[in-house]
Amino acid sequence: MRRRRVGRRALLSRVVVVGESMAPTLLPGDRLLVLRTSSLLDGDVVAVEDPEQPDRVLVKRLAGRDGDALVLSGDNAAASRDSREFGPVPPAAVTGRAVYRYHPPERAGRIRRGGQAARGAREGA
């Protein structure tokens, strides 16, 4: 996952999906807007600092909570590095919640809270 900030300590940042871990919801090349927030619901798609490579950003689904820590999972378990491998993560590791896919244009749409992308994922894209 590559991350670009839209400004210093910006409210929004951009990420590019690199791997298959969130397929079919998110596919390689999808570009997302990520809203910095601490208000998260189970099922939200979040951007999180990779616990093993802090300069990388992962995009995962918030699967639940383990005490004060967050459990993350990829929608494509066979291709995902997630909390099954690196364990729960502290809430401070989350950089924000994915709110909108802006590229590719044919898959553009809002990413719903606690659920799948508004377009694309349900259309079999």
C-alpha positions in Angstrom: 0.0 0.0 0.0 1.3 3.4 -0.9 0.2 6.4 1.1 0.1 10.1 0.1 -1.0 12.8 2.5 -3.1 15.6 1.1 -1.5 18.0 3.6 0.4 18.0 6.9 -1.7 16.2 9.5 -4.4 16.2 6.9 -8.0 15.2 7.6 -7.8 13.1 4.4 -5.1 11.0 2.9 -4.9 8.8 -0.2 -3.9 5.2 -0.5 -3.4 2.9 -3.5 -4.3 -0.7 -3.1 -1.4 -2.9 -4.1 -2.3 -6.5 -3.2 -5.2 -8.9 -3.4 -5.9 -9.1 0.4 -9.2 -7.1 0.2 -10.6 -8.7 -3.0 -13.3 -8.6 -4.1 -14.2 -5.4 -2.2 -10.9 -3.7 -3.2 -8.6 -4.6 -6.1 -5.0 -3.8 -7.0 -4.9 -0.3 -8.4 -8.0 1.0 -6.5 -7.3 4.5 -5.1 -9.0 5.4 -1.9 -9.6 8.5 0.2 -9.0 7.8 3.9 -10.6 10.0 6.6 -8.7 10.5 9.8 -11.0 9.5 12.6 -11.1 7.6 15.9 -14.7 6.7 15.4 -14.6 3.1 14.0 -17.2 0.4 13.7 -16.7 -3.3 13.3 -16.7 -3.9 9.5 -15.2 -0.6 8.6 -12.3 -0.6 6.0 -9.4 1.1 7.7 -5.8 2.2 6.8 -3.3 1.1 9.4 0.4 1.3 9.8 2.0 -2.1 9.2 3.1 -3.4 12.6 6.1 -5.1 11.0 7.0 -2.4 8.5 5.9 1.0 9.9 6.7 2.9 6.7 4.0 0.8 4.9 0.2 1.2 5.1 -2.2 -1.7 5.1 -5.9 -1.6 4.2 -7.9 -4.1 6.2 -11.4 -4.6 7.6 -11.9 -4.0 11.3 -13.1 -7.5 12.4 -13.5 -6.7 16.1 -11.9 -5.8 19.3 -9.6 -7.6 21.7 -9.7 -5.5 24.9 -8.3 -2.2 23.9 -6.7 -3.5 20.7 -8.2 -3.9 17.2 -8.5 -7.1 15.2 -8.0 -6.7 11.5 -8.7 -9.0 8.6 -8.5 -9.1 4.9 -11.6 -10.0 2.9 -9.5 -12.5 0.9 -8.1 -14.5 3.8 -5.9 -16.7 1.5 -4.0 -13.6 0.3 -4.0 -11.5 3.5 -1.5 -10.6 6.1 -3.6 -9.5 9.0 -4.2 -10.0 12.8 -4.1 -13.7 12.3 -0.4 -13.2 11.6 0.7 -10.1 13.5 -2.0 -10.0 16.2 -4.3 -7.2 17.3 -3.1 -3.6 16.8 -3.4 -0.5 19.0 -6.0 2.0 17.9 -3.2 4.6 17.4 -1.9 2.5 14.5 -5.0 3.3 12.5 -4.5 6.2 10.2 -8.2 6.4 9.2 -11.2 4.9 7.7 -11.5 4.4 3.9 -14.5 6.5 2.8 -14.3 6.7 -1.0 -12.8 4.9 -4.0 -12.0 7.5 -6.6 -10.2 5.3 -9.1 -10.8 3.5 -11.4 -13.8 5.6 -12.5 -16.0 2.6 -13.2 -15.6 1.4 -9.6 -15.8 4.8 -8.0 -18.1 5.2 -5.0 -18.5 5.6 -1.3 -17.2 2.9 1.0 -20.0 2.2 3.5 -19.4 2.2 7.2 -19.3 -1.3 8.6 -19.9 -2.9 5.2 -18.7 -3.3 1.6 -18.1 -0.6 -1.0 -21.2 1.1 -2.3 -20.4 0.2 -5.9 -18.1 -2.4 -7.5 -18.0 -5.1 -4.9 -21.7 -5.8 -5.2 -21.6 -5.5 -8.9 -19.0 -8.3 -9.2 -16.3 -5.9 -10.3 
